[in-house]
């Protein structure tokens, strides 16, 4: 089942952990590619000096300040795109970077976007778009106070390794946050 905005409208570090084991799906015409997410990083708002939102609201970061679940895609080093999903409610600019999926040749954010043919044309897509989304392979439907609700599957903590984020040494104390998550 496709993840909806309510999945992303939560604590960003938890979302980054909970995305492990979900599937990134990309449709191009009749072709569909999907792979299990095995590495993520959390970026937690304007005070997080590693987060693009730390520079404030700009034309580039505007999407981070918007609705949860939207794609935030940017170019780094003039040659690699990075795929993020916005978290939290509008006005709280946070996101999760998808660093790697379980697919040969997609073991880094730039390699992942190349393998999935992701570029800026897919920037700011809502969760219900038809080109790029995340699916949970095993959600459960339960009753909460008499109303049907979805419970998303979770990867056991014992299968998740938390480490420092990569390439953010410039961010001072924020560089040492254990907000990179890898599926063991």
ZINORTA-V122835 format. One record per helix or strand of 3 or more residues. SS is the DSSP state (H for helix, E for strand). FROM is the first residue (numbers start at 0). LEN is the number of residues. If there is no record, write none. Layout:
SS	FROM	LEN
SS	FROM	LEN
//
This chain:
H	4	4
H	11	7
E	22	6
E	30	14
H	51	4
H	61	4
E	70	6
E	79	8
E	93	8
H	108	7
H	119	3
E	131	4
E	139	5
E	146	5
H	156	3
E	159	4
H	168	8
E	179	4
//
